[in-house]
Every structure is written in C-alpha cells, then in structure tokens.
Amino acid sequence: MFNTTIKRWMTTGAAAVLSVTMLAACGGNGGNAEPTASPESSSPPPNAEVEVYDNGLPKNVEVTLKVGQQVGGYGREGFDKMVDSFTKKYPNVKFDVTASSDMKTILSTKISAGNDNDMFDLFNTAPAGGVVSLAEAGKLEPMDDIWDYKLPDVPDKTVKDLSMPGMYESTPLIQGKRYEFAVYTSFGGLFFDKKLFEKHGWNQNPKTWEEFKQLLADIKADGIIPITFPGIYPSYHNWAFGTAKNFELADINGHAEEFIENYKTYTLPQYTAPETVETWTRIYELGQQGYFAEGLPALTHTQSQMQVLQGQAAMVSTGTHVENEMKEATPADFEWGYMAVPFRDSEEQKLWIRSGTTGFNYIWAAKPDLNKKWAKEFIVWQLTLDNQQDAAENVGALPMRKDLIEDPSRTAKLMSSTKAVLEYITENEAHTYKASRSISISNPNLAQAEKLLDENIVKFALGLQDPRPILEEAEKLLEKAVEAEKK
C-alpha cells in the first residue's frame, strides 16, 4: 500500500513542488571534464601520460579536498561511508575533513579571515547570515551544471532525470544561478508516538484548524502536554508553526505567489503582514490554553524530543532527522507518527508543509578548477542509489532519487518517521515548500529584529506576550535595515 500511495504522490501537484534548497554541487562529469593541474594538486612527472577516469578527470594527479562537515541530527557515520567508497573508486582523491556541530561559526571565522587557501573546498551548511551575499560577491561556485551530470550507477541518466519531482524547479536562484545542491530532503511538522495516540484514541490526522485545536484539548484533558519544542533553540518552532503556515494562510487568502515573492525580496511589510501576524496570534492563543510545555525556556532539542519518547508530551516540533538523532534513547518497539499543523478551514484548501534540505553542498569559488571538479564528483557520488538507500535506511534522510521511492523492496526498509511523512503527504495531498531569501541585507537592524523575535518566541508560546507589539517593533527595525540598504 505504501508504494501505491507514493506513486500517487509522485503524480500529484504536491509532488511537483517538493521543495528544497539544494546544496551546492560540482562540475564537469560525464566524461566532459578536462584534466587540470592546480596549486593544491600533485602534478604528474614531466612527459608522463595522463590517464583519466570515465568522468574525464586524471588518475595520476593527487587532490586533497578540504571539507567542512556540519554534524547534526543525521550524524557523521553515513558521510564517512561515502568518503570511504569514493576514495576506493578514486584513490588519488584524499579528504581532509573538519567535523563540528558548530560549523556555522567555523565557516564565518574562515570567511572573515579571507584566506582562500585555508577555506574549505566543500562544506555542507551555510555560515551565519546565509549564502546570498556570498553568491552575490562571487565567493561560491555555481551549481547549475550538476543537474546534467550522469549518475555513476545509471550512466544513461542525469541527476535531473532521476531526482524527485520539483527538486530542480524549486532550487533557489540568486542572480539567475543555483549555488547550492542538496543530496537529501527533509520535512518539518509534529512528530509523535503512534502507540500513545492509539492508546488514547487521539486523532492522528486532523484535517482543519478546528480539528487540530480539538486534538490539543483532548490530549490536555488526558493529563499530557500537547506540544513541546526547545526553548533554548526557539527557531525549532518553525518546523511545525513557521513560515510554511504564513504561506498557507496567504494561499487561502488568494495571493500565495505574491506573498512568497515579497518574502524572498524582503518587500515590506514582513513581520506585520496579516498572515504573519495571524500565525503568531494563533501560537499565542494556543499558549493561553496551556497547550505548550511549561518548561520550554530550559529545553534543548534533544530534551524536548525525549519528552515524547517518555510520554510526557504528545508531539514535538522538529524535522525528519528526529529518529536518527534519538535512536540511542528510543525503545525498540517505538514507532514515530507525523502530522502537519493545518491552518486551513476546510480540506478543499491547500495544506502547506515546511520542506528543507540536508547533506548540503557548497563549493568555494576561489579553489583550483580540479578541486572543484572533484568536489562536484563527490556530490554526485552521494546520489547513487546505494548511498541514498543507506542514508534513508540508517539515518532517516529522505532520498533525492525517485527510483528509490518507486521500489517497494527499498521503501519497506525506510525508518518509521520517513514512512510516516511520505504517507502523510500522499494522504493529504500536501504542498511542500522550502522558504528562502533571494537577496541579503547586511544592515545590523535586521539582526536586531530577528533577535527581538527570537527572544519572544517562548513568551508567545506560553501565552505570556501578545505578539503584535513585538512584531510592530521588529517591522520598524526591518524598515530601517531596508532603507539603509538602498543608500
């Protein structure tokens, strides 16, 4: 049945918008690459014959790729496996990996230092402040060509041919080019213990806002916290209650395209746009009803997720990485369930889900050509069916390859959280979307506005602060930032 529903999903308009920002990719495969020596590569002896692989890159020129690896919910084991298999196939390529749970800070430090030789060739997360300004400044390598690369395990097909529907179309454009490429997808929402829901007879798929509020009332009446998220990292609310809900309301109001374009370009108003105010007002009203965990201010992401595993809270706002991130603490018979928060009033209206990406790849533009070509080859290597299957099966990453989703023998091995999300999207014909900005603002007033909001998210969720005055103050700060950027 799972395979049948997924096939239905693949043909729906919802699938066509499977959005995700894709991580920066690599260049020149499919036998089109020209062997290029570089300062960071070992050149072959003079007059030596240059042997090449089937991808056109030289066998006897050693290359070392410096990689910045953000270690998050999916861990590092899967990445190390791919490095191992890649270097066995291409033994002239070496990897110098710096792995950290705080790669954003490391990247920001290296970028500020301005030393291209010390910078990573390839990194899998954006620095603080994002990548738009870096792309605009020519610091990132464009990734458009990677979509035409031949897949190593299906050489008659390109990356675009076998990617999930909508992936290419939804890749953000910066000045008309794509600078990032994702090797996995992810989705946000509320994750829960299916057995707990079954035990209490709670609604596992509320279709409307009214049905969702009734679910929360039922959960609270049974003496359990309806929703939790990490107050120490308040942006986690965004997995279930964030920008995607603004888009959903804008769609209901008949101007989703305009709203999304305004979001991308910081067209005012932002914080005080009616849909944004409505989203925060709903969170505030849920807080007044006592539907969020009282201990939010002190919770980390793993502590909030542990509340669900221990039955203290019914649902947690997070992403599909949750199963792998919590695997050491999860009982053997635990099964994750999933739902989005429906802001819609009827099933005829579209349900929006936050889509994201993981396994990001960005390439630093000022690196030698040969390094950049091998970096792109490694990105494509991560898209082989075996690597995609391993990531889906062992760490819960949602695959980029549509032929994996179409194969029942492979989908049967997916983690429970992954199955739950894909089945939910199919059953509800949900519209998935990755929110992204197409311009950058460096003025500090924007950072102040974002900080102001972050400091008040928990207060909104606990019903302690009416969001309107905070949003109005944040909007004034953003107005200053926008005006300053025009000068």
C-alpha positions in Angstrom: 0.0 0.0 0.0 2.9 2.3 0.8 4.3 2.0 -2.7 0.9 2.6 -4.2 0.3 5.8 -2.2 3.8 7.1 -3.1 3.2 6.5 -6.8 0.0 8.6 -6.4 2.0 11.2 -4.6 4.6 11.3 -7.5 1.9 12.3 -9.9 0.2 15.0 -7.8 0.8 18.7 -8.0 2.0 18.4 -4.4 4.9 16.3 -5.6 5.7 18.8 -8.4 6.5 21.3 -5.7 8.6 19.1 -3.5 10.7 21.9 -2.5 14.1 22.1 -1.2 17.0 24.2 -1.5 19.7 22.0 -3.0 23.2 22.1 -1.9 26.0 23.4 -3.9 27.3 21.0 -6.4 30.2 20.1 -8.5 31.3 20.5 -12.1 32.1 18.6 -15.3 31.2 15.0 -15.1 30.1 12.5 -17.7 33.4 12.4 -19.4 33.4 16.1 -20.2 35.9 17.3 -17.6 39.3 18.5 -18.8 42.2 17.3 -16.7 43.6 20.4 -14.9 46.5 20.7 -12.6 46.3 23.0 -9.7 48.4 24.5 -6.9 46.7 22.2 -4.4 47.2 19.1 -6.6 50.3 17.0 -7.2 51.3 17.2 -10.8 52.4 14.1 -12.7 56.0 13.8 -13.8 57.0 15.8 -16.9 56.1 14.0 -20.2 54.1 11.4 -18.2 51.0 10.1 -19.9 47.9 11.4 -18.2 45.4 8.6 -17.6 41.8 9.6 -17.0 38.7 8.0 -15.4 35.5 7.6 -17.2 34.5 11.0 -15.9 37.4 12.6 -17.7 39.4 13.5 -14.6 43.1 12.5 -14.2 44.0 9.3 -12.3 47.6 10.3 -11.6 47.1 13.7 -10.1 46.5 13.7 -6.4 44.0 16.1 -5.0 43.1 16.8 -1.3 39.6 18.1 -0.7 39.2 20.2 2.5 35.6 19.5 3.7 33.7 21.3 6.4 31.2 18.8 7.8 28.3 20.1 10.0 27.4 17.2 12.3 23.7 17.4 13.1 20.7 15.1 13.6 21.9 12.7 10.9 25.3 12.2 12.5 28.6 11.6 10.6 28.7 7.9 10.0 26.9 8.0 6.7 29.1 10.7 5.4 32.2 8.7 6.3 30.9 5.7 4.5 30.5 7.7 1.3 34.0 9.1 1.6 35.4 5.6 2.0 33.6 4.2 -1.0 34.5 7.3 -3.1 38.2 7.1 -2.3 38.3 3.4 -3.1 37.0 4.1 -6.6 39.2 7.2 -6.9 42.3 6.6 -4.8 44.1 9.7 -6.0 41.5 11.8 -4.1 42.1 12.4 -0.4 39.8 14.1 2.1 40.8 16.5 4.9 37.5 16.7 7.0 36.8 19.1 9.8 33.6 17.9 11.5 31.8 20.0 14.1 28.3 20.6 15.5 29.1 24.3 15.2 30.3 24.5 11.6 28.4 27.8 11.0 30.8 29.6 13.4 33.9 27.9 11.9 32.8 29.0 8.4 32.1 32.5 9.5 35.5 32.8 11.0 37.3 31.4 7.9 35.3 33.7 5.6 36.2 36.7 7.7 39.9 35.8 7.6 39.8 36.0 3.8 42.3 33.2 3.3 41.2 31.2 0.3 43.9 28.6 0.8 42.6 27.9 4.3 39.0 27.8 3.3 37.1 24.6 2.7 36.7 23.4 -0.9 33.3 21.9 0.0 31.0 22.5 3.0 27.6 21.3 3.9 25.9 24.1 5.8 25.6 27.9 5.4 27.5 30.3 7.6 25.7 32.7 9.9 23.9 35.2 7.7 23.3 32.7 4.9 24.8 32.4 1.4 23.1 35.0 -0.6 25.7 37.7 0.0 28.5 35.2 -0.7 27.0 34.2 -4.0 26.4 37.9 -5.0 30.1 38.5 -4.2 31.3 35.6 -6.4 32.5 33.6 -3.5 30.5 30.5 -4.3 30.7 28.2 -7.3 27.5 28.0 -9.4 25.9 24.6 -9.4 23.6 24.6 -12.4 25.8 22.2 -14.3 25.4 19.4 -11.7 21.8 18.7 -12.8 23.2 17.5 -16.2 25.8 15.1 -14.7 25.5 11.5 -15.4 24.8 9.3 -12.4 27.6 6.9 -11.5 25.3 3.9 -11.1 22.9 4.8 -14.0 25.3 6.3 -16.6 22.5 6.8 -19.2 20.5 9.1 -16.8 21.3 12.5 -15.5 20.9 13.9 -12.0 17.8 15.8 -13.2 16.3 12.7 -14.8 16.1 10.7 -11.5 15.6 13.5 -9.0 12.3 13.7 -7.1 9.8 15.8 -8.9 10.1 19.5 -8.3 13.6 19.4 -6.9 15.3 21.2 -9.8 12.5 23.7 -10.2 12.4 24.6 -6.5 16.2 25.2 -6.2 16.6 28.9 -5.2 18.1 31.2 -7.8 20.5 34.0 -6.9 21.1 36.4 -9.7 19.8 33.7 -12.1 22.1 30.9 -10.9 21.9 28.0 -8.5 24.6 27.9 -5.8 23.6 25.0 -3.6 22.6 21.4 -4.0 21.0 19.1 -1.6 21.6 15.3 -1.6 18.7 14.6 0.8 15.4 16.2 1.6 13.7 16.8 4.9 10.3 17.8 6.2 9.1 19.5 9.3 6.0 19.2 11.4 4.8 17.5 14.6 6.3 14.0 15.4 4.6 11.7 17.9 4.4 8.3 19.4 1.8 6.4 17.3 1.2 3.8 20.1 0.4 6.6 22.6 -2.1 8.1 20.1 -3.7 4.7 19.5 -3.9 4.0 23.3 -5.8 7.3 23.9 -7.8 7.3 20.6 -6.4 10.7 19.6 -6.9 12.0 16.1 -3.7 11.3 14.2 -4.6 13.3 11.1 -6.7 16.4 12.0 -7.7 18.0 8.7 -8.5 21.5 9.8 -7.5 24.1 12.4 -10.7 23.4 14.4 -9.9 19.6 14.4 -6.4 20.4 15.4 -7.5 22.5 18.4 -9.9 19.8 19.4 -7.0 17.3 19.4 -4.9 19.5 21.7 -7.9 19.8 24.1 -8.3 16.0 24.1 -4.6 15.5 24.9 -4.5 18.0 27.7 -7.7 16.5 29.2 -5.8 13.2 29.4 -3.1 14.9 31.5 -0.3 15.0 28.9 1.5 18.1 27.4 0.1 18.5 23.9 3.2 20.2 22.2 6.8 20.7 23.1 9.8 22.3 21.3 13.2 23.5 22.5 13.0 27.0 24.1 16.8 27.2 24.1 16.6 27.0 20.3 13.3 28.7 19.7 13.6 28.6 15.9 12.6 24.9 16.2 9.0 26.2 16.4 9.5 26.9 12.7 9.5 23.1 11.8 5.7 23.0 12.5 4.5 26.6 13.0 6.7 28.8 10.9 6.9 30.3 7.5 5.1 27.5 5.8 2.0 28.4 7.8 2.3 32.0 6.6 2.3 30.7 3.1 -0.7 28.5 3.8 -2.7 31.5 5.0 -1.6 33.6 2.0 -2.8 30.8 -0.2 -6.2 30.7 1.5 -6.3 34.5 1.0 -5.6 34.0 -2.7 -2.1 35.6 -3.0 0.5 33.0 -2.2 2.7 33.8 -5.1 2.8 37.5 -4.2 3.4 36.7 -0.6 6.3 34.3 -1.3 7.9 36.8 -3.7 7.7 39.5 -1.1 9.2 37.1 1.5 12.1 36.3 -0.9 12.9 40.0 -1.5 12.2 41.5 1.9 9.4 43.6 0.4 7.6 45.3 3.3 5.7 44.5 5.4 7.2 41.3 6.7 6.7 41.0 10.4 3.4 42.8 10.3 2.0 41.2 7.1 -1.5 40.0 8.0 -0.6 36.3 7.5 2.5 36.6 9.7 0.5 38.3 12.5 -2.2 35.6 12.2 0.4 32.8 12.6 1.9 34.3 15.7 -1.5 35.1 17.1 -2.6 31.5 16.8 0.5 30.3 18.6 -0.1 32.9 21.4 -3.7 31.7 21.7 -2.6 28.1 22.0 -0.2 29.2 24.7 -3.0 30.9 26.6 -4.8 27.5 26.6 -1.7 25.8 28.1 -1.0 23.6 25.1 2.8 24.0 25.1 5.2 22.6 27.7 5.6 24.9 30.7 9.4 24.1 30.8 10.1 25.4 27.3 12.6 28.1 28.3 15.1 25.4 29.6 14.7 22.7 27.0 17.2 21.7 24.4 16.2 20.0 21.2 17.1 16.5 22.5 15.3 17.1 25.8 12.1 18.2 24.1 12.3 15.1 21.8 12.9 13.0 24.9 9.6 14.2 26.4 7.8 12.5 23.5 9.8 9.3 23.9 9.0 9.2 27.7 5.3 10.0 27.1 5.4 13.4 28.9 4.5 15.3 25.8 2.4 14.1 22.9 4.1 15.9 20.0 7.3 17.7 19.3 8.0 20.3 16.6 11.1 19.1 14.7 12.2 17.5 11.4 12.7 14.1 9.9 16.1 13.8 11.5 14.5 13.1 14.8 14.5 9.3 14.5 18.2 9.1 13.9 19.1 11.8 16.4 17.2 10.0 19.2 17.9 6.4 18.2 20.1 5.6 21.3 17.2 6.6 23.6 14.3 5.1 21.6 12.6 1.9 22.7 12.9 -0.9 20.2 9.2 -1.1 19.6 8.7 2.7 19.2 7.0 3.9 16.0 7.1 7.6 15.0 4.0 9.2 13.7 3.7 12.6 11.9 1.3 15.4 11.2 1.4 18.9 9.9 -0.4 21.7 11.7 -3.4 22.5 9.5 -4.2 26.2 9.4 -6.8 25.7 6.8 -10.6 25.8 7.5 -11.6 23.0 5.0 -10.0 20.1 3.2 -10.6 22.0 -0.1 -7.9 24.4 0.9 -4.2 23.5 0.4 -2.1 22.2 3.3 1.4 23.5 3.4 4.4 21.7 4.9 7.9 23.0 5.6 10.4 21.4 3.3 14.1 21.6 3.8 17.3 20.0 2.7 20.2 18.3 4.4 23.5 17.0 3.2 24.0 20.5 1.8 26.9 21.1 -0.6 28.5 24.4 -1.3 31.8 24.9 -3.2 34.2 27.8 -2.6 34.8 29.5 -6.0 38.4 30.5 -5.4 39.6 26.9 -5.3 41.6 25.3 -8.1 39.5 24.0 -11.0 40.5 20.4 -10.4 39.5 20.5 -6.8 36.1 22.0 -7.7 35.5 19.3 -10.3 36.3 16.5 -7.9 34.1 18.2 -5.3 31.3 18.0 -7.8 32.0 14.4 -8.5 31.8 13.6 -4.8 28.4 15.4 -4.5 27.1 13.2 -7.4 28.5 10.2 -5.7 26.2 10.8 -2.8 23.3 10.4 -5.1 24.0 6.8 -6.1 21.1 4.5 -5.1 23.2 2.6 -2.6 24.3 5.7 -0.8 20.7 7.1 -0.9 19.4 3.9 0.5 21.9 3.7 3.3 21.1 7.3 4.3 17.4 6.7 4.2 17.5 3.3 6.0 20.1 4.1 8.6 19.8 7.8 9.4 16.3 8.6 8.2 17.2 11.1 5.5 14.6 11.4 2.8 16.1 10.4 -0.6 16.6 12.6 -3.7 16.3 9.6 -6.0 12.7 9.0 -7.2 13.6 5.4 -8.3 14.2 4.6 -4.6 10.7 5.8 -3.6 9.2 3.8 -6.5 10.9 0.5 -5.4 8.7 -1.4 -2.8 11.7 -3.5 -1.7 13.6 -0.4 -0.8 10.8 1.7 0.8 10.0 -1.3 3.1 13.3 -0.6 4.8 12.8 3.1 5.5 12.7 4.4 9.0 9.2 4.8 10.6 9.5 8.6 10.6 10.3 8.7 6.9 7.4 6.4 6.0 5.1 8.4 8.2 6.0 11.7 6.5 5.7 10.3 2.9 2.4 8.6 3.7 1.0 11.8 5.3 2.0 13.9 2.3 0.3 11.5 0.0 -2.9 11.1 2.0 -3.4 14.8 2.4 -2.1 15.9 -1.0 0.1 18.3 0.9 2.1 21.1 -0.7 5.7 21.1 0.4 7.8 24.3 0.2 11.3 25.5 1.1 11.3 29.1 2.2 14.4 31.0 1.1 15.6 34.6 0.5 16.8 35.8 -2.9 18.6 38.9 -1.6 20.7 39.7 1.5 20.6 42.5 4.0 23.7 43.2 6.0 22.4 46.2 8.0 22.5 45.4 11.7 18.9 46.5 12.2 17.8 43.2 10.6 19.8 41.2 13.0 18.2 43.2 15.9 14.8 42.5 14.5 15.5 38.7 14.3 17.0 38.7 17.8 14.0 40.5 19.2 11.6 37.9 17.7 13.8 35.0 18.9 13.8 36.4 22.5 10.0 36.4 22.5 9.0 33.2 20.8 8.8 31.2 24.0 6.8 34.0 25.6 4.3 33.8 22.7 4.0 30.0 23.1 3.4 30.3 26.8 0.7 32.9 26.3 2.8 35.5 28.2 3.3 38.1 25.5 0.9 39.4 22.9 2.9 39.1 19.6 1.6 42.3 18.0 3.7 44.9 19.7 6.8 42.8 19.3 6.1 42.3 15.6 5.5 46.0 15.1 8.8 46.8 16.8 10.6 44.2 14.6 9.0 45.7 11.5 10.3 49.2 12.3 13.8 47.7 12.7 13.5 46.0 9.4 12.3 49.2 7.7 15.5 50.9 8.9 17.5 48.0 7.5 15.8 48.1 4.1 16.2 51.8 3.8 19.9 51.6 4.7 20.5 49.0 2.0 19.1 51.3 -0.6 21.7 54.0 0.1 
